[in-house]
Amino acid sequence: MPERLQKLIAQAGLASRRQAEAWIADGRVLVNGTVSQLGDRADLAHDNIIVNGRKLSVAEEKITVLLNKPRGYISTLKDPQGRDLVTDLVADLQQRLFPIGRLDYNTEGLLLLTNDGDLSQRLSHPRHHVEKTYLVKVRGSLTEQKICSLRDGILLNDGKTQPARVANVRNGRATSWFELTIREGRNRQVRRMCEAVDLQVVRLKRVRIGFLELGNVATGRYRILTSQEVDKLKKLVQIKKQPPPFNEGIGTPMSGR
Ligand code: URA
């Protein structure tokens, strides 16, 4: 059955649907030799679909990894400036993974990468409100007033931030640390929230997404999530578990008749 091209590309694990739409709009997707348009449908069984110069084939095994991103890595799939990419850190895996959301070039810590377009799209969707906790190091110290502003919400140029949690404040004379938990994922949100209350961020590290903790994964290293963790993530964003394929021949409703 013909399906929208962005859905087929996401199902094959090449990118999120949004990224696939951008590739279609950029003319990087051909169907039977013709450049496709947004909205086009195709059938993997009958059509020859080429994405970024490579033939699209049936899905590879889906995996999701938890990476401890170092500072100085970019979370896009390409960088015109030639900077190091987070995908370089998982290049030893057979699957081609892409990051779920982004961490800034100078932000470190927990970043998920996957080849599961559906999971990526849902986890990045603001509707799901998945909590993310950041360890923040700032110059100077946090006053009660600044803590209250961060907690209650701050008016940024793209609207007021939702209530956040501030915990484990360790005020020092020169620098201070605290944990900030937010449920949104706006661009540079933590840095902009801090700027708005006159706090200069000197280090920013994401340590938790939902129930997933960075734990003792070393900087620049990753671990593959277990199937239980992936199931729990899917539950968090309400993706129904696929039933296992029918084992033809044995145990089917017709066997033994
Ligand atoms: N907030 C930021 O400011 N930067 C990040 O990388 C993530 C959240």
Residues whose N, C-alpha, C, O or C-beta is under 5 A from the ligand:
A	BS01	URA	R102 L103 D104 T107 R188 Q189 V190 R191 R192
